[in-house]
Amino acid sequence: MRTVLITGFEPFDGAASNPSRDAAELLARRQPLADTVFAAAQLPCVFDTSLSVLRAAIAEHRPELVVCLGLAGGRTEITPERVAINLDDARIPDNAGAQPVDRPVVPGGPAAYLADLPLKAAVAAMTAAGVPASVSYTAGTFVCNHVFYGLLHLIATENPTLRGGFVHVPPNLQIDRIADGLTELTRTCLETETDLAVPAGTLH
């Protein structure tokens, strides 16, 4: 039996809910893939504690795959992220009132990590299922990128058999459809070793 850990964030910036948390919880209720346990965890939208909560969830569930979710307010598609950068530069305070500027996520860590997941194949699977999706090359510099970088740093330095990545979800797509898309993404990540050799880059 495989275990997949899906995380979402608590509401932030005055919002009453967060679709990333709602989608993670829906997947845990649905259990949509055979021979796979979906475990959900809520992360605080707080720089100083988000990674410790993620670490605790990984230690508890011992997953083969971790998919961290976050909300991207200006997007209309599900966007798996390819690049995590070693930078916290918060435009707004987090839920604890912290607003770090030009601070590394991990002092002395690499400038960036690339997600080692079949993101292009996952986007193709979501699109084929009728869910809008595209690869993203910026996870921002708020708590989402902080968690993304922290996860990939943990994998690189402590847990090389673990696979993981980050996916931004849009605010106006129905939670059912987000969960449908994430089911296809998860299936693809579990079953695909080599990504599609197709262009998915951007011009700017």
C-alpha positions, 0 to 999 in steps of 0.5 A: 500500500502506497501513501501519499501526503497531501498538504494545504495551507490554512486561510491567510490574508483575511480569507475565510477558507483556503482551496488548497486545504479544502482540496487536500481534505477532499482527496483524503475523504475520497481515497481515489486511487487503488492501493494508495492511502491519501493522508492530508495535513494542514500547514500554517501560513507561517514562515517559522513553523510551516516546515516543522509541521511538514516534517512532523507530517512526513514522520507520521505518515511515511509517504512515498510521495508528498504533494504540497498545495498552495493558493495562487490568487491570480491564476486560473489553472492548476500549476505544478511548480518546477523551481523552488528558490532559496529566498523569502521576500514577503510582500505581506505578513504571514499569519504570525505577522512576520514579513521577512525580506531577502532572507534565505529559506536555508542559509548556505543552501543551493540557490534553487532546486528543480522538482524531480517529478513528471510535471509535463506528463501530469499536466497532460493527464490533467488536461486530458481529464478536462482540468485546466493545467500548466507548468509554472516556473515561479512559486513566488517568494512567500510561504508557498515557495518557503515550503517547496524549497524546504521540502526539496532541501529535506529530500536532497539532504536527508531523505533521497528516496522520498519524492515531492513537489508543490502545486498551486491551485486557483481560487475560482475552480471548483474544489471537486475539479481541483481534486479530480486534477490532483488525482490525475497528477498523483497517479502520474507521479506514482506511475511515471518515471520519465517525463514527456519530452515536450515544450512547456516553457514560457517566454517571460 
